[in-house]
Amino acid sequence: MQNLSDQEKKVLEIMKESKQQLTPEEITAQIKKRYGQVWPVQVTITFMVRLKKLGYTNKHKC
C-alpha cells in the first residue's frame, strides 16, 4: 500500500470488508469497536477522501 498510515489502512480494511456502502459515521463506529480508537467523524472523512484520491476505492461516498 502506497505510504498509507495505520489509521488509513484500518479505514480501508473496514471499507473493503463491507458488502454495502458505509457512511463515515459507520466506519468511525467500527474503528472504535474493533480498535478502541476514538476520533472525530471528520478524521474518517479525511481518510476516505485520501483513499479515493489514491485510487484505493471509488464505491464509497465521502
Number of C-alpha atoms within 10 A of each C-alpha: 6 6 7 14 11 9 14 18 15 18 21 19 11 17 21 15 8 10 7 10 12 16 16 23 14 15 21 22 17 17 19 13 11 10 10 10 12 12 12 10 16 12 14 22 19 14 22 24 17 16 19 17 11 12 9 14 16 13 12 15 13 16
